[in-house]
């Protein structure tokens, strides 16, 4: 059980965890960014439409 507290074993475990996390991020990030960009564009489109409607209502009230 001494090998569990060995610095070499601990370093190996830490490096393997870091490499695994980096690999997971590299695999998942492009997919998530695509989803975020699509949702962001949809949200922007909705906001623009709502703003146009709101501006039209303001113009109608002012006239």
C-alpha positions as CSV (number, residue, x, y, z in Angstrom):
1,X,0.0,0.0,0.0
2,X,3.0,2.3,0.1
3,X,2.8,2.8,-3.7
4,X,-0.5,4.7,-3.3
5,X,1.3,7.5,-1.4
6,X,4.3,7.4,-3.8
7,X,4.9,10.8,-5.5
8,X,5.2,9.0,-8.9
9,X,1.9,7.3,-8.5
10,X,0.2,10.5,-7.5
11,X,1.7,12.4,-10.4
12,X,0.6,9.7,-12.8
13,X,-2.9,9.8,-11.5
14,X,-3.1,13.6,-11.6
15,X,-1.7,13.8,-15.2
16,X,-4.1,11.1,-16.4
17,X,-7.1,13.0,-14.9
18,X,-5.9,16.2,-16.5
19,X,-5.4,14.6,-19.9
20,X,-8.8,12.9,-19.7
21,X,-10.5,16.2,-18.9
22,X,-8.8,18.0,-21.7
23,X,-9.7,15.2,-24.2
24,X,-13.4,15.4,-23.0
25,X,-13.4,19.2,-23.4
26,X,-11.8,19.0,-26.8
27,X,-14.5,16.5,-27.9
28,X,-17.5,18.3,-26.4
29,X,-16.7,22.0,-26.9
30,X,-17.3,22.3,-30.6
31,X,-20.7,20.7,-30.3
32,X,-21.7,22.9,-27.4
33,X,-20.5,26.1,-29.2
34,X,-22.6,25.2,-32.2
35,X,-25.7,24.8,-30.1
36,X,-25.0,28.1,-28.2
37,X,-24.5,30.0,-31.5
38,X,-27.7,28.7,-32.9
39,X,-29.6,29.5,-29.7
40,X,-28.0,32.9,-29.6
41,X,-29.0,33.7,-33.1
42,X,-32.5,32.6,-32.5
43,X,-32.7,34.7,-29.4
44,X,-31.4,37.7,-31.2
45,X,-33.9,37.3,-34.0
46,X,-36.7,37.1,-31.4
47,X,-35.5,40.2,-29.7
48,X,-35.2,42.1,-33.0
49,X,-38.8,41.1,-33.9
50,X,-40.1,42.1,-30.5
51,X,-38.2,45.4,-30.7
52,X,-39.7,46.2,-34.1
53,X,-43.2,45.4,-32.9
54,X,-42.6,47.6,-29.8
55,X,-41.3,50.5,-32.0
56,X,-44.3,50.2,-34.2
57,X,-46.6,50.4,-31.3
58,X,-44.8,53.4,-29.9
59,X,-45.1,55.2,-33.3
60,X,-48.9,54.4,-33.5
61,X,-49.4,55.8,-30.0
62,X,-47.5,59.0,-30.8
63,X,-49.6,59.6,-34.0
